[in-house]
Amino acid sequence: MTRKWGIRNWLTVMYLAVGTLALIGVLLLRAGWDAENRKVMLVLDATSFDRLAYGGVALKPPSPAAVGVNEATVRILQELGYMTRADIPPGSGDLYLASIPSRLLFDRDALSADQLAERIQRSLGYQLPGGYDVKVTETLAVVGTPTYRISLALPPLPDERRNSLALGFYLKPRFSLPETCAYVFRPNGNGLYDRAGIEAKLSWIPDSPNASSLVVFSGTQVPGFPGKLADTAELFTGDLGLVEFSRTDGDRSLAARLKPQSIYWVHSIPPEEMPPLSPEVMKNRYLRALRERNPRVLYLHPITPSQAIEPAETLVVAASRANQEFLDGLARSISEELKYELSLEPANPTADPPLLLRAPVVLLVYLGIMWFVLLFLPGGRLEAFFHHPVTMLLAIPASFAVAASSQLRGLAALAAALVFPLVGMGYAFGYSLLRKRERRMLPGTHAVTAFAVAFIFALLGGLVVHGLVISVAAFTKMEVFHGVLLSRGLPVLLILAYAFNLNTLGWAPAIRNMFARINRMMAYPFSVLDLALVFILVAALALAMMRAGNEFGFLVSQSESSVRGSLERLFAVRPRTTEIIGHFALLWFFAFMPLGHRSLLLLLAAGMLGMCSVVNTFSHLHTPVMVSLYRSEVGVIIGLGAFITASFIWWLARLANQKMGGTTKED
């Protein structure tokens, strides 16, 4: 006798179908963003490339490219040879004499000697309490070449403070500019500015026809930090570049006050990190950043500090060849390998996914919670509530209310990240329990099927998280998914507590109740071996949590880094180690699950971490969604391939052992 489908079943199928279609729509929209906004700006640091040009290293930059121009400082002017320190009596401060050809100033046509002096005076006024004096005269040092002569008297200052003083005008680069060029200005934000000071600081950016709308602040603070960032945001009219992993005070707070469409992330390798890196490694690091983290700007310094540059007959030849090959190779790889367009006008998406697409995705979260209750909390009031037709119908208007609020969408995404891996593992348990007595067609078939069930639900959870939280602000990393650590740790703890007594797992409602199983676990008399196992599990989980961030990179061994690099070269993306190990461990867990030995919990913990890592892969909202999908696919391929290989070796070993046993018996 066939069982009739009720309204609950029809609503479940409808929510699943409509929610899946809407989720596909959101993901296609995101993939469209990634395909349409494939423009990247190369920015060459004028100060460091100027030093190369001053030393005789002639380079031809790629085109189009921008030039990052900093405010002139005492240090820069000294290094470029324009400023010298005069001998004066000790203790009376410092006197600097500079000779600046007017052709080196961006706004030389409109800048008089008095205006230049006033600009330097105003800049020093924001940085020093007093004790300085500035004099500027204009002469013809060489026939036809107007030159500014600057006399700068400073009070006694520490060397670091004196060298970093921003003088408030910009020098044109000495090196050959790209054929198609733009200037990215980098005003120094050090100092406490009021509204008038912030306005003056931003007005120092010359009105050059080649000026880019992008501004990347230099120094340790942005103008207006800490108390006047609202004024800075109001007066700021361009696009803001944020340097990854930088520590500029106030830049994130300023960015949060601007439109997300005007935020562009900048990836750079600072000179102090270059000595142990080869040019090839640095190029691959830039390419990986573009491929996986979606920055729109690459800020380039000369690679001369690298200790892996090929030697030549002279230092100038070696530096010229290495830097030129690096610039040409990077530009070529960006265009040909990654299919990005070099541009002076990078772009961001302009509109978030529509509400009509997001609301059905919320219904998938409702289904996930309902499945969790049906699986792990059967027979109670929660099941009656979530599985009631009225509740299921009310979920439709509620989904629109949740989808309309970014805060509620974030909570829904957290719920999805928590329940979908658990639901997948619950159904995988059920499959293994119901099939464990059947004859297997092939060794490991049921283990692979159970793993596939768990992985599909984890993948669905990750896609739901991405579909709910993705927005223009998330695309520009102004909004992030805040439940990463919780979603990586809590499901692992719950599933370990649920399955602690593996021999008692069953599919009957009373047996699979999570509260009852955890209560029985707490009442179970722990042996020394049980305590040792718990300690190992907790220590392993803590290690996995620490490795999830960037603060504990030292926990990654050199051999693991080497393996990661090899896999990245093979698959073009860097697979997640947690997923590879976790998938391999989970397959073996399901293969040995009928044994019921408690040591299998170690495999289960690693496997559940792998499922949570799948969800975490898609919570990196700035990563292109197709890259995340491909990365998850690679993790499954490697983990499954390792399992099949190990199973085959194990089968051969057993076969050889049986044959040797038979031969011995005959003898």
Buried (B, 14 or more C-beta within 10 A) or exposed (E): EEEEEEEBEEBBEBBBEBBBEBBBBBBEBBBEBBEEBBBBBBBBBBBBBBBBBEEEBEBEBBBBBBBBBBBBBBBBBBBBEBBEEEEEEEEEBBBBEBBBBBEBBBBBEEBEBEEBBBBBBBBBBBBBEEEBBBEBEBEEEEEEEBBBBBBBBBBEBEEEEBBBBBBBBBBBBBBEBBEBBBBBBBBBBBBBBEBEBBBBBBEBBBEBEBBBBBBBBBBBBBBBBEEBBEBBBBBBEBBBBBBBEBEBBBBBBBBBEBBBBBBBBBBBBEBEBBEEBBBEBBBBBBBBBBBBBBBBBBBBBBBBBBEBBEEEEEBBEBBBBBBBBBBBBBBEBBBEEBEBEBBBEBBBBEEBBEEEBBBBBBBBBBBBBBBBBBBBBBEEEBBEEBBEEEBBEEBBEBBBEBBEEBEBBBBBBBBBBBBBBBBBBBBBBBBBBEEEEEEEEEBBEBBBBBBBBBBBBBBBBBBBBBBBBBBBBBBBBBBBBBBBEEBBBBBBBBBBBBBBBBEEBEBEBEEBBBEEBBEEBEEEEEEEEEEEBBEBBEEBBEEBBEBBEEEEEEEEEEEEEEBBEEBBEEBBBBBBBBBBBBBBBBBBBBBBBEEEEBEBBBBBBBBBBBBBBBBBBBBBBBBBBEBBBBBBBBBBBBBBEBBBEBBEEBEEEEEEEEEEEEEEEEE
